[in-house]
Amino acid sequence: MTTTNDVLKSLADMKVNERGTIVEIQGGEAFSRRLEAIGMVPGKTILKTSAVSSRGPVTIEIDRACLALGYGMAERVLVRVNGSTR
């Protein structure tokens, strides 16, 4: 269910400490399988924990695990942002 407070954006565009739910992974089959292997599938809730400015890596928390993704990968993960932890 979408509310007026929910926003759809890429993982790369999320702010640090924003929480959201993965909606779509934009990429080929190999890319989707690679992210699936580390638990990143539509419906999963993630927390963006850090990012380096200027297209650097993005760090997220998913299922109590911390993962780092390259900026290009993070751009292709669409997330429904639904709040922050602070």
Contacts in CASP RR format, 6 or more apart in sequence:
PFRMAT RR
TARGET T0000
AUTHOR 0000-0000-0000
METHOD contacts of the structure
MODEL  1
MTTTNDVLKSLADMKVNERGTIVEIQGGEAFSRRLEAIGMVPGKTILKTS
AVSSRGPVTIEIDRACLALGYGMAERVLVRVNGSTR
2 80 0 8 1.000
5 82 0 8 1.000
5 83 0 8 1.000
6 80 0 8 1.000
6 81 0 8 1.000
6 82 0 8 1.000
7 80 0 8 1.000
7 81 0 8 1.000
8 23 0 8 1.000
8 78 0 8 1.000
8 79 0 8 1.000
8 80 0 8 1.000
8 81 0 8 1.000
9 78 0 8 1.000
9 79 0 8 1.000
9 81 0 8 1.000
10 74 0 8 1.000
10 75 0 8 1.000
10 76 0 8 1.000
10 77 0 8 1.000
10 78 0 8 1.000
10 79 0 8 1.000
11 46 0 8 1.000
11 48 0 8 1.000
11 58 0 8 1.000
11 60 0 8 1.000
11 69 0 8 1.000
11 74 0 8 1.000
11 75 0 8 1.000
11 77 0 8 1.000
11 78 0 8 1.000
11 79 0 8 1.000
12 51 0 8 1.000
12 58 0 8 1.000
12 71 0 8 1.000
12 72 0 8 1.000
12 74 0 8 1.000
12 75 0 8 1.000
14 20 0 8 1.000
14 48 0 8 1.000
14 79 0 8 1.000
14 81 0 8 1.000
15 48 0 8 1.000
15 84 0 8 1.000
16 48 0 8 1.000
16 49 0 8 1.000
16 50 0 8 1.000
16 51 0 8 1.000
17 47 0 8 1.000
17 48 0 8 1.000
17 49 0 8 1.000
17 84 0 8 1.000
17 85 0 8 1.000
17 86 0 8 1.000
18 47 0 8 1.000
18 48 0 8 1.000
18 81 0 8 1.000
18 83 0 8 1.000
18 84 0 8 1.000
19 45 0 8 1.000
19 46 0 8 1.000
19 47 0 8 1.000
19 48 0 8 1.000
19 81 0 8 1.000
19 82 0 8 1.000
19 83 0 8 1.000
19 84 0 8 1.000
19 85 0 8 1.000
20 45 0 8 1.000
20 46 0 8 1.000
20 47 0 8 1.000
20 79 0 8 1.000
20 80 0 8 1.000
20 81 0 8 1.000
20 82 0 8 1.000
20 83 0 8 1.000
21 43 0 8 1.000
21 44 0 8 1.000
21 45 0 8 1.000
21 46 0 8 1.000
21 79 0 8 1.000
21 80 0 8 1.000
21 82 0 8 1.000
22 40 0 8 1.000
22 41 0 8 1.000
22 42 0 8 1.000
22 43 0 8 1.000
22 44 0 8 1.000
22 45 0 8 1.000
22 46 0 8 1.000
22 77 0 8 1.000
22 78 0 8 1.000
22 79 0 8 1.000
23 42 0 8 1.000
23 43 0 8 1.000
23 78 0 8 1.000
23 79 0 8 1.000
23 80 0 8 1.000
24 42 0 8 1.000
24 77 0 8 1.000
24 78 0 8 1.000
25 31 0 8 1.000
25 32 0 8 1.000
25 35 0 8 1.000
25 40 0 8 1.000
25 41 0 8 1.000
25 42 0 8 1.000
25 76 0 8 1.000
25 77 0 8 1.000
25 78 0 8 1.000
26 76 0 8 1.000
26 77 0 8 1.000
26 78 0 8 1.000
27 76 0 8 1.000
31 73 0 8 1.000
31 76 0 8 1.000
35 41 0 8 1.000
35 73 0 8 1.000
35 77 0 8 1.000
38 62 0 8 1.000
38 67 0 8 1.000
39 62 0 8 1.000
39 63 0 8 1.000
40 46 0 8 1.000
40 62 0 8 1.000
40 67 0 8 1.000
40 77 0 8 1.000
44 62 0 8 1.000
44 63 0 8 1.000
45 62 0 8 1.000
46 60 0 8 1.000
46 61 0 8 1.000
46 62 0 8 1.000
46 79 0 8 1.000
47 60 0 8 1.000
47 61 0 8 1.000
47 62 0 8 1.000
47 85 0 8 1.000
48 58 0 8 1.000
48 59 0 8 1.000
48 60 0 8 1.000
49 59 0 8 1.000
49 60 0 8 1.000
49 61 0 8 1.000
49 66 0 8 1.000
50 58 0 8 1.000
50 59 0 8 1.000
51 57 0 8 1.000
51 58 0 8 1.000
51 59 0 8 1.000
55 71 0 8 1.000
55 72 0 8 1.000
56 70 0 8 1.000
56 71 0 8 1.000
57 68 0 8 1.000
57 69 0 8 1.000
57 70 0 8 1.000
57 71 0 8 1.000
58 68 0 8 1.000
58 69 0 8 1.000
58 70 0 8 1.000
58 71 0 8 1.000
58 74 0 8 1.000
59 66 0 8 1.000
59 67 0 8 1.000
59 68 0 8 1.000
59 69 0 8 1.000
60 66 0 8 1.000
60 67 0 8 1.000
60 68 0 8 1.000
60 69 0 8 1.000
61 67 0 8 1.000
69 77 0 8 1.000
END
